[in-house]
Amino acid sequence: MPNYHYSEAAASWQGEAEKTKRIAVIDVMNFLHTSASKKDGHPSHYTLDAVDLVSFSLMLLRREFDVRAIVPRFTYHRIKNRFLLYALEQLGLLIFTGSAYDDLVVIRYASETGGFVISRDKYRDVLTYEVTDAEKYVILNRTVKPTINPFHQPEGQTFSLTENGDRIANFVAFLYAQKPEVIYANRDSPDYERCIYERERFTFSLMKMLRSELQVMFDIVEQVQGKSPRDRGIIEDRFLKESMKRFELFQTKKSAGQLYRERLMEKRRKEEEKEKSGAALAV
């Protein structure tokens, strides 16, 4: 089966003019249950660990995919290292839902943003509801099952660093798509313009900043191991505050190149709108 995931990094988003990467929308609870069942011997005793989500998200970011992880808020108490969920939320990589029925939220978000869903769920129950044709299309054509292989750390190590820069916690994950349009939008795709819009917001500098923050998360997880609940809470709270400060500082700083690019994109968008309105008047 062809692997359309591990493409080479583009020199710029403009290099993806003919095709652009879709947002990877992760069904968090489904993914964590899958990863936990693979790494532990007994399914009834496995532990859901947020570090698995961080490891997987970093893998996607290193391959230049934007990420949105979606999880019901009420489930956070069932997850180990759950402070990582709040850290991901601060960075805009995770969305808490107020409803227990997160499946529909996952599908709807992917439909509205032109994204693809990462889950082993077939979403048959969602199909019984009144879903739009676009949402049904996502379920049937843009849902990718992650392949997760257990990984045993060398003695004395918590995480391993691969030659690709991935941080491996408990497993090695892969994504395979039978057709490139599952994870890419090309010019013939009905949602191409929407995907381009989302992609333009995912700048190179933002991607690099997110990668850096996720790498720090692994260091924090190692720091809190063996600590008392009080000390652990202090370290986690300090990290969340520092991470938020770094992200806010990043958002206030823009290089001359970024500003030029944003102005260029805005100018191009206005020109396209003008052409469309002119064509409509001509008709």
Secondary structure, DSSP 8 states (H G I E B T S, - for coil): ----S-----SSGGGGTTEEE--EEEEHHHHHHHHHHHHSS-GGG--EEHHHHHHHHHHHHHTT--EEEEEEGGGGGGEETTHHHHHHHHTTSEEEESSS-HHHHHHHHHHHHT-EEE-S---HHHHTS---HHHHHHHHHSEE-EEEEE----TT-S-EE-TTS-EESSEEEEE--SSGGGTEEETTSTTHHHHHHHHHHS-HHHHHHHHHHHHHHHHHHHHHTT--HHHHHHHHHHHHHHHHHHHHHHHH---HHHHHHHHHHHHHHHHHHHHHHHHHHH-
